[in-house]
Amino acid sequence: MRMPDSHFDMIVIGSGPGGASLAHRLAPTGKRILLIERGNYLPRSAANWDSQTVFVDGVYQANETWYGKNGESFHPGLHYYVGGNSKVYGAALFRLRERDFDEVRHVDGVSPAWPLKYNTYEPYYAMAEKLFHVHGQRGEDPNEPPSNGPFPYPPVSHEPRIQALNDSLTQNGLHPFHLPLGILLDESESKITPTSVCIRCDAFDGFPCLLNGKADAQVMCVDPALKENPNLTLLTGAYVSKLETDTTGRKITSILVVRSGEEEIYSADIVVVACGALSSALLLLRSANEKHPNGLANGSGQVGRNYMRHNQSILMALMREPNETVFQKTLAVSDYYFGADDWDFPLGLIQMCATSHAAQIRGEALPEWLEWLPKMPFEEMARHSMDFWLSSEDLPRAENRIFYDGDRVVLDVTEGNMEAHHRLKKKLEMILGAAGAHSVLLERSLYLGKGIPIGGTAHQAGTARFGIDPATSVLDLNCKAHELDNLYIADASFFPSIGAVNPTLTIIANALRVADGIAAKHGW
């Protein structure tokens, strides 16, 4: 049924980093904006910080079953809450490197150039860093792109063992740097201040933050925008089943929403889809009609294609001495981002992640772990662990795509560019050996309640790339659909390539850019 007073100036579908940032940017215009989220607020409880609950039981993960190309079922690493996947992200907020916007050659192919370059995004990166309270230090990262100012907040301090690792890496000729983090942390002389929201606990990366000390989309955008702008409305528990167009197919006229088992209909002058690269593509595909028989805005056949998610590994090094670090996620290494002395192609990024918990290790222990350390308890393994997240670039391939097979969601992914990732692991083994680690790195495949290879959708991108040519892209340079006059996309769907850094800051920066473009075009 059509709801009373159901027409808005703008409707934004999805409250993750893209949708929330765009809504936050445009709410002060006074225009009537409806922000639709399929989930509700994530419940705050002690379970937010329980490793068994979060990682092993996957309580906060979407209760959905998707399928791989060979029919194997899996549970995607999606989280349907206000704030989207950012409720459980690690808040590592990197700018893409300047060269990432150009064509980059890999051993397995080419990472395509972006139609817009880094200088277009630089001011929006600065805005995004301020909006999401990014802590960091310019000048440390040898591959950081140019910037017009410092980080808005000082770097998160290293604890003693991480500082020792930093010093060891530096002595061996590398250039470790403070990981740029979106965090509501106040420190004085490396000590937490009495009024800091974040308390530097061991439940940050991958956990919901019980204290709202993580700079996620709910905390930084949705809640402040709702408080300050009565013209902004949030609709939760609302699944957008379909977008309908007028008879010309050029304008979205109705947004069909299922809420509490009932269908509701809304409309808006401008519609922004920001459900995440996978879910946004699915929404366009299930919105097929006579004018768009292959899916909304899919005349190019590119909707759902060119899916990217990084080649990723989480590796646990066992140190000879106990690692008493509580907040471990403070250091990164980019020396091998674009190559190495023994390899002419990009390898990727090494960054630290949260400390391993015994429950995680117990939940995912592989036989070779137990054969190697048959008498070492899980608790002791956790105490001696030091943990790293490795990301290498995943190249866009048209055959890597998400689509519907009847009512079933199929994610067809073939791994590529893996030699670079294997070489990056070897580099980590080498540099950790000099820092007192055992020669074997144990791979943690359980993260966010799923295995990384196919279910690991945390760094989802692609599926509706932007470009100049409507025959090879879905969106124009303003991220408006080529084939519709009032449809925009404001998540990572637009990425032509993904680089090897976490994509969230680029999502936020682009959403702010798209918001400004909409405001300028429509005189807001």
C-alpha positions in Angstrom: 0.0 0.0 0.0 1.1 3.6 -0.6 1.9 5.1 2.7 0.6 8.6 3.7 3.0 11.4 3.0 5.2 8.8 1.2 6.8 11.1 -1.3 10.3 12.5 -0.6 12.8 14.8 -2.3 15.3 11.9 -2.0 15.3 8.3 -0.9 18.6 6.7 0.0 18.5 2.9 0.2 21.1 1.5 2.6 22.7 3.1 5.6 26.3 1.9 5.3 29.2 4.2 4.7 28.1 5.3 1.3 24.4 5.9 1.9 24.9 7.3 5.4 27.7 9.8 4.3 25.6 11.0 1.4 22.5 11.5 3.6 24.6 13.3 6.2 26.0 15.6 3.6 22.7 16.5 2.1 20.5 16.6 5.2 21.4 20.2 6.0 19.8 21.3 2.7 16.4 21.0 4.4 15.1 18.7 1.6 12.9 15.8 2.7 15.2 12.7 2.7 14.2 9.1 3.6 17.0 6.7 4.6 15.9 3.1 4.2 17.6 0.3 6.0 16.6 -3.4 5.8 17.9 -4.1 9.3 17.4 -2.5 12.7 19.9 -1.0 15.1 22.5 -3.6 16.2 21.6 -4.6 19.8 24.2 -3.3 22.3 25.1 -6.0 24.8 28.1 -7.7 26.4 27.8 -10.3 23.6 29.2 -7.6 21.2 32.6 -8.3 22.7 32.4 -12.1 22.9 34.6 -13.8 20.4 32.5 -17.0 20.3 29.4 -15.0 19.6 30.8 -12.8 16.9 33.3 -15.0 15.0 32.4 -18.7 15.7 28.6 -18.4 16.0 28.3 -15.5 13.5 25.3 -14.1 15.4 25.4 -10.7 13.7 25.9 -12.1 10.2 23.0 -12.1 7.8 21.0 -15.3 7.9 21.1 -15.9 4.2 22.2 -18.8 2.0 23.9 -18.0 -1.4 25.5 -20.3 -3.9 28.8 -20.5 -5.7 29.3 -21.3 -9.3 29.4 -25.1 -8.7 26.3 -25.1 -6.6 28.0 -25.0 -3.2 26.1 -23.1 -0.5 27.6 -20.5 1.8 26.6 -17.7 4.1 27.7 -14.3 2.8 29.6 -12.0 5.2 26.9 -9.3 5.2 25.5 -7.5 8.2 22.0 -5.9 7.9 22.0 -3.1 10.6 21.9 0.7 10.7 25.5 1.4 9.6 25.7 -1.6 7.4 28.9 -3.7 7.4 30.7 -0.8 9.1 29.3 -2.0 12.4 31.8 -4.8 12.4 34.5 -3.4 10.1 38.1 -2.8 11.2 37.9 0.9 10.5 41.2 1.0 8.6 40.5 4.0 6.4 43.1 4.4 3.6 43.2 6.6 0.6 43.8 4.7 -2.7 47.3 5.4 -3.9 47.6 8.0 -6.6 48.8 5.3 -9.1 45.8 3.2 -8.3 43.7 5.6 -10.4 45.9 4.9 -13.5 46.3 1.6 -15.4 48.5 -0.8 -13.3 50.0 -3.9 -14.9 49.9 -7.1 -12.9 51.3 -10.5 -13.9 47.7 -11.8 -14.5 46.4 -8.8 -16.3 45.7 -5.0 -16.1 44.0 -3.1 -13.4 42.1 -0.5 -15.5 42.5 3.3 -15.2 39.7 5.3 -13.5 37.9 7.9 -15.6 38.5 10.4 -12.8 41.9 10.8 -11.2 43.2 11.2 -7.7 43.1 15.0 -7.7 39.4 14.9 -8.1 39.1 12.8 -4.9 41.7 14.5 -2.7 39.4 17.2 -1.2 36.7 14.6 -0.6 39.3 12.2 1.0 40.1 15.1 3.4 36.4 15.6 4.2 35.9 11.8 4.7 38.9 11.6 7.1 37.4 14.5 9.2 33.9 13.0 9.2 35.1 9.6 10.3 37.7 10.8 12.8 40.7 9.2 11.1 43.8 9.0 13.1 47.2 8.8 11.3 50.5 10.4 10.6 51.4 11.9 7.2 54.9 11.2 5.8 55.4 7.7 7.2 53.7 5.6 4.5 56.1 5.5 1.5 53.2 5.1 -0.9 50.7 7.5 0.5 49.2 9.9 -2.0 49.6 13.7 -1.9 47.4 15.5 0.6 46.7 19.1 1.4 46.9 18.8 5.1 47.6 16.5 8.1 45.3 13.8 9.4 42.5 15.3 11.5 43.6 13.3 14.5 47.0 12.0 15.7 48.1 8.4 15.1 46.9 5.7 17.5 50.0 4.8 19.6 51.7 1.5 19.4 51.9 -0.7 22.5 55.4 -1.9 23.4 55.5 -5.2 21.4 54.1 -3.4 18.3 56.6 -0.6 18.7 59.4 -3.2 18.9 58.1 -4.7 15.7 58.0 -1.3 14.1 61.7 -0.7 15.2 62.7 -4.2 13.9 61.1 -3.6 10.5 62.7 -0.2 10.3 66.1 -1.6 11.1 65.7 -4.1 8.2 65.1 -1.3 5.7 61.3 -1.2 5.6 59.0 1.7 6.3 56.2 0.7 8.7 53.6 3.3 9.5 50.7 4.0 11.8 47.6 2.5 10.4 45.0 5.1 9.6 42.0 4.3 11.8 38.5 5.7 12.2 38.2 5.7 16.0 36.8 7.9 18.7 39.9 7.7 20.8 41.6 10.4 22.8 45.1 9.8 24.0 47.6 11.9 26.0 51.2 10.7 26.1 50.0 7.3 24.8 47.5 7.0 27.6 43.8 6.9 27.2 42.1 10.1 28.5 39.3 9.7 31.1 36.8 11.0 28.6 37.8 8.9 25.6 34.9 6.9 24.1 37.3 4.2 22.9 39.1 2.3 25.7 41.6 0.4 23.4 40.1 -3.0 24.2 40.8 -6.2 22.3 37.4 -6.3 20.7 37.6 -3.7 17.9 38.4 -5.4 14.6 35.5 -7.4 13.5 33.4 -6.8 16.6 30.5 -4.4 17.1 31.7 -1.7 19.5 29.6 -1.8 22.7 30.7 1.8 23.6 30.2 3.2 20.1 33.9 4.0 20.0 34.4 2.8 16.4 33.8 5.4 13.7 31.1 3.5 11.9 28.4 4.9 9.6 25.7 4.8 12.3 27.8 6.6 14.9 29.4 9.2 12.7 26.6 9.9 10.1 23.2 8.5 10.8 22.7 9.4 14.4 24.1 12.9 14.2 22.2 13.7 11.0 18.9 12.5 12.5 19.5 14.6 15.6 20.3 17.8 13.8 18.0 17.6 10.8 14.2 16.9 11.3 13.8 16.7 7.5 15.7 13.4 7.6 13.7 10.2 8.3 15.1 6.7 9.0 13.0 3.7 8.1 14.3 0.5 9.6 13.4 -3.2 9.1 12.5 -2.2 5.5 13.6 -4.4 2.7 13.4 -2.8 -0.8 12.1 -5.5 -3.0 11.9 -3.6 -6.3 12.3 -0.3 -8.1 9.5 0.5 -10.6 9.8 3.0 -13.5 7.4 5.0 -15.6 6.4 3.8 -19.0 9.5 5.4 -20.6 11.8 3.5 -18.4 13.8 6.7 -17.7 12.5 7.5 -14.2 12.0 5.5 -11.0 8.4 6.2 -9.8 7.9 3.7 -7.0 10.0 2.0 -4.4 8.4 -1.2 -3.1 9.3 -2.0 0.5 8.5 -5.0 2.6 8.2 -4.1 6.3 6.8 -6.4 9.0 5.5 -8.7 6.3 3.5 -5.9 4.6 4.3 -4.1 1.3 4.6 -0.4 1.4 5.2 2.0 -1.5 7.3 5.1 -1.5 8.5 7.6 -4.1 11.1 10.3 -4.5 12.4 12.8 -7.1 15.9 11.3 -6.6 16.7 7.7 -5.7 20.1 6.7 -4.4 21.0 3.0 -4.1 23.7 2.2 -1.5 23.1 -1.4 -0.4 26.7 -2.5 -0.9 28.1 -3.7 -4.3 26.5 -7.1 -4.1 23.0 -6.2 -2.8 22.8 -3.1 -5.0 23.4 -5.2 -8.1 20.7 -7.7 -6.9 18.2 -4.9 -6.4 18.8 -3.7 -10.0 18.5 -7.2 -11.4 15.3 -8.0 -9.6 13.8 -4.7 -10.8 13.8 -5.8 -14.4 10.8 -4.6 -16.5 9.7 -4.2 -20.1 12.0 -1.3 -20.7 14.9 -2.9 -18.8 14.4 -6.7 -19.5 17.9 -7.7 -18.2 17.7 -5.6 -15.0 17.4 -1.9 -14.2 20.1 0.2 -15.8 21.6 -3.0 -17.4 21.6 -2.2 -21.1 25.3 -2.7 -21.1 25.0 -6.1 -19.4 27.5 -5.0 -16.8 25.2 -5.0 -13.7 26.5 -7.6 -11.3 29.8 -8.1 -13.3 33.4 -7.2 -12.5 32.9 -8.1 -8.9 36.1 -7.6 -6.8 36.8 -8.4 -3.2 40.7 -8.4 -2.8 42.8 -11.4 -2.4 43.0 -11.6 1.3 44.6 -13.6 4.1 44.6 -13.3 7.9 47.8 -14.9 9.2 48.7 -15.6 12.8 52.3 -15.6 13.6 53.4 -17.4 16.8 56.0 -15.3 18.6 58.6 -16.9 20.8 57.8 -14.5 23.6 54.2 -13.8 24.8 52.5 -10.9 23.1 50.7 -9.0 25.7 49.4 -6.4 23.3 45.7 -5.5 23.8 45.0 -3.1 20.9 47.1 -4.6 18.1 45.7 -2.9 15.0 48.1 0.0 14.8 50.7 -0.8 12.2 51.0 -1.3 8.4 53.6 -1.9 5.7 53.2 -0.8 2.1 56.8 -1.3 0.8 55.6 -4.1 -1.4 52.5 -2.4 -2.6 53.7 -1.8 -6.2 56.5 -4.4 -6.3 59.6 -5.8 -4.7 63.3 -6.2 -5.5 62.6 -9.7 -6.9 59.2 -9.0 -8.5 58.2 -6.3 -11.0 54.5 -6.5 -10.2 52.4 -5.2 -7.3 52.2 -7.5 -4.2 49.9 -5.6 -1.9 49.5 -4.3 1.7 50.4 -5.8 5.0 48.5 -4.5 8.0 47.9 -5.7 11.5 44.5 -6.9 12.7 43.0 -7.7 16.1 44.6 -10.2 18.4 43.5 -13.8 18.1 41.1 -15.1 20.8 41.2 -18.7 22.0 37.6 -19.2 20.9 38.5 -18.2 17.4 41.5 -20.5 17.2 39.5 -23.4 18.7 36.7 -22.8 16.2 38.8 -22.9 13.1 41.9 -25.0 14.1 43.1 -27.0 11.2 44.7 -30.4 11.5 48.1 -29.1 10.4 48.0 -26.6 13.3 47.5 -29.4 15.8 50.1 -31.6 14.3 52.6 -28.8 14.5 51.7 -27.8 18.0 50.0 -30.8 19.5 50.5 -29.8 23.1 50.0 -26.1 22.9 46.6 -25.1 24.3 44.5 -22.6 22.3 44.7 -20.1 25.1 48.5 -20.3 25.0 48.5 -20.0 21.2 46.4 -16.8 21.5 48.8 -15.4 24.1 51.8 -15.9 21.8 50.0 -14.8 18.6 50.6 -11.7 16.4 48.1 -11.2 13.7 48.2 -9.7 10.2 45.8 -9.0 7.4 47.2 -9.2 3.9 45.5 -7.7 0.8 46.5 -8.0 -2.8 44.6 -6.5 -5.7 41.8 -8.5 -7.2 41.5 -7.7 -11.0 38.1 -7.1 -12.4 36.8 -9.9 -14.6 33.4 -9.8 -16.4 32.8 -13.5 -15.5 33.2 -12.7 -11.7 29.6 -11.7 -11.0 26.5 -12.0 -8.9 23.2 -12.9 -10.4 19.9 -14.7 -9.8 19.3 -18.3 -10.9 15.6 -18.4 -10.3 15.2 -17.3 -6.7 18.8 -18.4 -5.8 21.6 -15.9 -5.5 24.7 -17.1 -7.2 28.1 -15.5 -6.7 30.4 -16.8 -9.4 34.0 -16.1 -8.4 37.3 -17.4 -9.9 40.4 -16.4 -8.1 43.1 -14.6 -10.1 46.3 -12.7 -9.5 47.2 -15.1 -6.7 50.9 -15.4 -7.3 51.3 -11.8 -6.0 49.5 -12.7 -2.9 51.6 -15.8 -2.3 54.7 -13.7 -2.7 53.4 -11.2 -0.2 52.9 -14.0 2.4 56.6 -15.0 1.8 57.6 -11.4 2.4 55.7 -11.4 5.7 57.4 -14.7 6.8 60.8 -13.2 6.0 60.3 -10.0 7.9 58.7 -11.6 10.9 61.5 -14.2 11.1 63.9 -11.3 11.9 61.4 -10.1 14.6 61.2 -13.4 16.6 58.4 -15.3 15.0 58.3 -19.0 14.2 58.9 -19.8 10.5 55.3 -21.0 10.0 52.4 -18.6 9.6 49.0 -20.1 10.5 46.2 -19.0 8.2 43.0 -18.0 9.9 40.1 -18.7 7.5 37.4 -17.8 10.0 36.7 -14.1 10.1 33.4 -12.3 10.6 31.8 -15.8 10.9 32.8 -17.2 7.5 35.6 -18.4 5.4 37.3 -15.7 3.4 37.6 -17.2 -0.1 34.0 -16.9 -1.3 32.0 -15.8 1.7 34.5 -13.1 2.5 32.5 -10.1 1.1 33.8 -7.4 3.5 35.7 -5.6 0.6 33.0 -6.0 -2.0 33.3 -3.7 -5.0 32.5 -3.5 -8.7 29.2 -4.7 -10.1 28.1 -1.3 -11.6 31.3 0.4 -12.7 31.2 4.1 -13.7 32.6 5.4 -17.0 32.0 7.6 -20.0 30.7 4.9 -22.4 27.2 3.5 -21.7 28.1 0.4 -23.6 30.8 -0.7 -21.1 29.6 1.0 -17.9 26.5 1.3 -15.8 27.0 4.8 -14.3 28.2 8.1 -15.6 31.0 10.1 -13.9 28.5 11.5 -11.4 27.5 7.9 -10.5 24.0 8.4 -12.1 22.8 5.5 -14.1 23.3 6.1 -17.8 19.8 4.8 -18.6 17.8 6.6 -15.8 17.4 10.2 -15.0 16.9 10.0 -11.2 18.9 6.9 -10.1 22.3 7.2 -8.5 24.6 4.6 -6.8 26.7 5.6 -3.8 28.5 2.5 -2.6 31.6 0.6 -4.0 29.6 -0.7 -7.0 31.1 2.1 -9.1 34.8 1.0 -8.6 36.5 0.2 -12.0 39.4 -1.3 -9.9 40.0 -1.9 -6.2 43.7 -1.3 -5.5 45.0 -3.2 -2.4 43.9 -0.9 0.4 40.6 -1.1 2.3 37.9 0.5 0.1 35.7 2.2 2.8 37.3 5.7 2.8 37.0 5.8 -1.0 33.3 4.8 -0.7 32.8 7.7 1.8 34.8 10.2 -0.3 32.9 9.3 -3.5 29.5 9.5 -1.7 30.3 13.0 -0.6 31.3 13.9 -4.1 28.1 12.4 -5.5 26.1 14.3 -2.9 27.7 17.6 -4.0 27.0 16.8 -7.6 23.3 16.1 -6.9 23.1 19.4 -4.9 24.7 21.4 -7.7 22.5 19.8 -10.4 19.2 20.3 -8.6 20.0 23.6 -7.0 19.9 22.3 -3.4 
